[in-house]
Amino acid sequence: MSKINLCVIFGGASSEHEVSLLSAASVLRNLDMTKYTVHTIGISKDGGWYYYTGNAETMSELKNPDVWNFDRAIISPDRDEKAILRFTEDGVEKYPIDVVFPVLHGKNGEDGTIQGLFELAGIPYVGPGVIGSAVCMDKCMAKIVFAHAGIPQADWVEVKKGEEKCDEIEKKLGYPCFVKPANAGSSMGITKAHDRAELEEGLRTAFLHDEKVLVEEMMYGTEVESSVIGNLSPECAPVVGEIAPAAEFYDYDAKYNNAASILTIPAKLEPVLAEKVREYAVRAYRACECRGLSRVDFFVNKETDDIRLNEINTIPGFTSISMYAKLWEASGVSYGELVDRLIEYAMER
C-alpha cells in the first residue's frame, strides 16, 4: 500500500504562533512514518510561507524570527495540481499532497481563512470547514448558534469598536464579568473586570486583538472540557476532564507555562452530569457544522448541577499537556491512533 502524502502546516500570523510550534512538534513525533510521506510548511509570524526542513526537536527554535532561513513554499490553489510548490535556487519543485493537517491556532489558521484555500485547492484537510471554523472562532456568532440550539450558556453583551456599552454591561451582567476579544484563542486578551475601571481597561485590552468584544457574566463552577471527533456522526470521548487553574482563571500562562494548573481526568462529576456534558458537546458540534475534531468547554456548578457551555475550539492544542488528546488517551485511544483517525476523517470527507 502506497504512503499517504501528508502536509503538516504550523506557526501562523497569529498571537498563538508559539503554541502552534509546540502542538506541531507533538504531532510530528507521533506520526507513523510507515504510513505517511510528510512535508512540513511553516508560516512565520509575519505571514511568510516556508518549506520546513528541520524536525520536531528543532521546531522550538523558530520562536526566533531570525532562523526562518528555509525555501519559500505555497500550496497551489490549482485543483489540477494538488501540490506544494517549493521555490529553490534551481527552480520550482512540486510535491503531491493527499491531505493537510493544519496545526494552526487562532486567527489565519482556525477561523476558516486557510480552510478556504484548501477548498479552492481541492485538498482534504483535518478539522472543520470554512463555516464551522469561522463561526466557532467568532465567540459572538457562536453564542447565537448555541442559543438557537437550546444549549445553556452565560449571558453576554457584544461590543464593537467605537460603541459605549458600559452602562448596559453593568445593568445586564454586573460584576465580576469577563471581557474577551470575539476572535482570539488560548485566552489571549481576556481579562476579568471587578468594577468600571477594570471593565474599561479590559475593553481597551481586548480591542488590541479584535474589533469586536464579548463581555460575559461570571460563571461559577468548575471548568470542564470534552473531546469530540467525527464528521456527520460525531462522538464524544467517554472521559471528560476538569481544570483547576493556577491563576484566577485559565489564562494563557496557566494553560502553557504554569505547572501549578491541575488537570483532573476523569472529571469529578456525577455520571449523569458527565453524560449531559457529552450530550451538549455533540449538540454544539453539530449545530456549528464542525467536522473532524473540536474541544468543547463548559462550566459546571457541582452544587446546583448547572451546566453552561463556554466555547468550542476547532483546532485545540496538541501539546504534551493539552486536554484534547489526554481525554482520548484516557478513553483508550493513543496519541498516534488519534492522529491517524483525524487524517482518516479528513480524507473521508
C-alpha positions in Angstrom: 0.0 0.0 0.0 1.4 3.4 -1.0 2.0 6.0 1.6 -0.3 9.0 2.1 1.3 12.3 1.2 0.6 14.4 4.3 1.3 18.2 4.7 1.6 19.5 8.2 1.2 23.3 8.4 2.2 25.1 11.6 3.1 28.5 13.0 0.9 31.2 11.5 0.4 35.0 11.7 -1.3 34.7 15.0 -0.9 35.6 18.7 -0.8 31.8 19.2 2.2 31.2 17.0 4.3 29.7 19.7 1.6 27.3 20.9 1.3 26.0 17.3 5.1 25.2 17.4 4.5 23.0 20.4 1.5 21.3 19.0 3.0 20.6 15.6 6.2 19.1 17.2 3.9 16.7 19.2 2.1 15.7 16.0 5.3 15.1 14.1 6.7 13.0 16.9 3.7 10.7 16.8 3.2 10.2 13.1 3.6 6.7 11.8 6.3 7.2 9.1 5.4 3.8 7.5 2.0 5.3 6.6 2.9 8.9 5.6 5.3 10.8 3.4 5.4 14.0 5.4 6.0 17.5 4.2 6.0 20.5 6.6 5.2 24.1 5.9 5.9 26.7 8.5 4.2 30.1 8.4 6.2 32.9 10.1 4.6 35.4 12.4 4.6 38.0 9.5 2.8 35.5 7.2 5.7 34.1 5.2 5.4 30.5 4.0 8.4 28.3 4.2 9.2 24.6 3.4 10.5 23.5 6.8 13.4 21.0 6.6 14.0 20.8 10.3 12.5 18.2 12.7 10.2 18.2 15.8 13.1 18.8 18.1 14.4 21.9 16.4 10.9 23.4 15.9 11.0 25.4 19.2 13.9 27.4 17.8 11.5 29.0 15.3 10.4 31.3 18.1 13.3 33.4 16.9 12.4 35.1 13.6 16.0 35.2 12.5 16.1 31.4 12.0 13.4 31.3 9.3 16.0 30.6 6.5 14.2 28.0 4.5 13.0 27.9 0.9 9.7 29.6 0.3 6.7 27.4 -0.5 3.0 27.5 -1.0 0.1 25.2 -1.5 -1.1 25.7 -5.1 -4.8 26.8 -5.3 -5.0 25.0 -8.7 -7.2 21.9 -8.3 -5.3 20.1 -11.1 -2.1 20.2 -9.1 -3.0 19.4 -5.5 0.6 20.1 -4.6 3.1 22.1 -2.6 5.2 24.4 -4.7 8.7 24.8 -3.3 10.8 27.6 -4.7 14.5 26.7 -4.7 17.6 28.3 -6.2 17.3 25.9 -9.1 13.6 26.5 -9.8 10.3 25.1 -8.5 9.9 21.7 -7.0 6.4 20.1 -6.8 5.3 17.7 -4.1 1.9 16.0 -4.5 -0.4 16.3 -1.4 -3.3 13.9 -0.4 -4.3 15.6 2.8 -3.3 18.6 5.0 -3.1 18.7 8.8 -3.3 22.4 9.8 -1.8 22.6 13.3 -2.7 26.3 13.4 -4.3 28.0 16.4 -6.2 31.3 16.3 -6.5 33.9 13.5 -5.5 32.9 10.0 -5.5 29.2 10.9 -8.6 28.3 12.9 -11.0 30.9 11.5 -11.9 29.5 8.1 -9.3 31.5 6.1 -6.8 28.8 5.4 -9.6 26.3 5.1 -10.9 28.3 2.2 -7.5 27.8 0.4 -7.7 24.1 0.9 -11.3 24.1 -0.5 -10.0 26.0 -3.6 -7.2 23.5 -4.0 -9.5 20.5 -3.6 -7.3 19.0 -0.9 -8.8 17.2 2.1 -7.8 18.7 5.5 -8.2 17.9 9.2 -10.7 19.9 11.1 -13.9 21.8 10.5 -14.6 23.5 7.2 -15.0 27.2 6.4 -18.3 27.7 8.1 -17.7 25.7 11.2 -14.2 27.3 11.7 -15.4 30.8 11.2 -18.5 30.5 13.4 -16.6 28.9 16.3 -13.7 31.4 16.1 -16.1 34.3 16.5 -17.4 33.9 20.1 -20.3 36.3 19.5 -21.6 34.4 16.4 -21.1 31.1 18.2 -23.3 32.2 21.0 -26.1 33.0 18.6 -25.8 29.4 17.2 -25.7 27.9 20.7 -28.8 29.8 21.8 -30.6 28.6 18.7 -29.6 25.0 19.5 -31.0 25.4 23.0 -27.7 24.9 24.8 -27.4 26.8 28.2 -24.6 29.4 28.3 -23.6 32.6 30.1 -25.4 35.8 29.3 -23.4 38.3 27.2 -23.1 41.7 25.6 -21.4 42.3 22.3 -19.3 45.5 21.9 -18.0 46.8 18.7 -15.1 49.3 18.4 -16.5 52.8 19.0 -19.6 51.7 20.9 -20.2 52.7 24.5 -21.9 49.9 26.4 -20.5 50.0 29.9 -23.9 51.0 31.4 -25.6 48.2 29.6 -23.0 45.7 30.7 -23.3 46.8 34.4 -27.1 46.6 34.2 -27.3 43.2 32.4 -24.3 41.3 33.7 -23.0 43.1 36.8 -19.6 42.4 38.3 -17.4 40.4 38.1 -17.6 39.8 34.3 -15.2 38.6 31.7 -14.0 40.7 28.7 -12.9 38.7 25.7 -11.8 39.5 22.1 -14.5 37.9 19.9 -11.9 36.3 17.7 -8.9 35.0 19.7 -7.9 31.8 21.4 -5.7 30.5 24.2 -7.2 33.1 26.4 -5.3 35.9 24.6 -6.5 39.3 25.6 -9.1 38.1 28.2 -9.5 39.9 31.4 -11.7 39.7 34.5 -13.4 43.0 35.5 -14.5 43.7 39.1 -15.5 47.3 38.6 -16.0 50.1 35.9 -12.3 50.9 35.8 -11.3 47.3 35.2 -14.1 46.9 32.6 -12.9 49.9 30.6 -9.3 48.7 30.8 -10.4 45.2 29.8 -12.2 46.6 26.8 -9.1 48.5 25.7 -7.0 45.3 26.1 -9.5 43.2 24.1 -9.7 45.7 21.3 -6.0 45.3 20.7 -6.8 41.8 19.5 -10.1 42.3 17.6 -12.6 44.9 16.6 -15.4 43.1 18.3 -15.5 42.2 22.0 -17.6 39.7 24.0 -18.4 40.6 27.6 -19.8 37.7 29.6 -21.4 37.3 33.0 -19.4 35.5 35.7 -19.9 31.7 35.5 -19.5 30.0 38.9 -18.3 26.4 38.8 -15.6 24.1 37.6 -14.2 24.3 34.0 -14.9 21.0 32.3 -13.6 20.0 28.8 -14.7 17.4 26.4 -13.2 16.0 23.2 -15.4 15.4 20.1 -14.4 13.6 16.9 -16.0 12.7 13.7 -17.9 14.1 10.7 -21.7 13.7 10.3 -21.9 11.1 13.1 -19.6 12.6 15.8 -18.8 11.0 19.1 -17.6 12.5 22.4 -14.8 10.8 24.3 -16.3 8.8 27.2 -14.0 10.6 29.6 -14.3 14.3 30.3 -11.7 16.3 32.3 -11.7 19.3 34.6 -9.3 22.1 35.3 -8.2 23.9 38.4 -6.2 26.8 37.0 -3.1 28.2 38.7 -4.4 31.8 38.1 -7.7 33.4 38.8 -8.9 32.0 35.5 -7.4 29.7 32.9 -5.3 32.3 31.1 -2.5 31.8 28.6 0.2 31.4 31.2 -1.9 28.9 33.2 -2.5 26.9 30.1 1.0 26.6 28.7 3.6 27.7 31.3 2.4 27.2 34.9 2.7 23.6 36.0 0.5 24.5 39.1 -2.6 24.3 37.0 -4.2 20.9 37.7 -5.9 18.8 35.1 -8.2 16.1 36.6 -9.0 13.1 34.3 -11.7 11.9 34.7 -13.5 15.0 36.0 -15.0 14.7 39.4 -18.6 14.7 38.2 -21.6 12.6 38.9 -22.2 10.3 35.9 -25.5 12.0 35.0 -23.7 15.4 34.8 -20.8 14.0 32.8 -23.3 12.4 30.3 -25.1 15.7 30.0 -21.8 17.5 29.2 -21.1 14.9 26.5 -24.6 15.3 25.0 -24.3 19.1 24.9 -20.9 18.8 23.4 -22.1 16.7 20.5 -25.2 19.0 20.0 -22.9 22.1 19.9 -20.6 20.4 17.5 -23.4 19.6 15.1 -25.0 23.0 15.4 -21.8 24.7 14.4 -21.2 22.4 11.4 -18.0 21.1 13.0 -16.1 18.3 11.3 -13.0 16.2 12.2 -12.4 17.4 15.7 -13.2 20.0 18.3 -12.7 20.5 22.1 -15.9 21.7 23.7 -15.6 23.6 27.0 -18.1 24.0 29.8 -18.6 25.4 33.3 -20.3 23.0 35.7 -21.6 24.1 39.1 -21.5 20.9 41.2 -23.7 22.4 43.9 -26.6 23.3 41.6 -25.9 20.8 38.7 -26.0 23.8 36.4 -24.1 23.3 33.1 -23.1 26.2 30.9 -21.3 25.9 27.5 -18.2 28.2 27.3 -16.8 27.7 23.8 -15.7 25.4 21.0 -12.0 25.1 19.9 -11.9 23.7 16.4 -8.1 23.1 16.4 -7.4 22.6 20.1 -3.9 22.4 21.5 -1.9 19.2 20.8 0.9 19.8 23.2 2.0 17.3 25.8 -0.3 18.8 28.4 -3.2 19.5 26.1 -6.6 18.2 27.2 -8.0 17.1 23.8 -5.5 14.2 23.3 -5.3 13.4 27.0 -9.1 12.7 27.2 -8.9 10.3 24.2 -5.9 8.7 25.7 -7.8 8.1 29.0 -10.6 6.7 26.8 -8.3 4.1 25.3 -7.1 5.9 22.1 -3.4 6.6 21.9 -2.0 9.9 20.5 -0.8 8.1 17.4 -4.1 6.4 16.8 -5.9 9.7 17.3 -3.8 11.4 14.6 -4.5 8.5 12.3 -8.2 8.8 12.9 -8.2 12.6 12.3 -6.5 12.1 8.9 -8.9 9.3 8.0 -11.9 11.6 8.8 -10.3 14.3 6.6 -9.9 12.0 3.7 -13.4 10.5 4.2 -14.9 14.0 3.8 
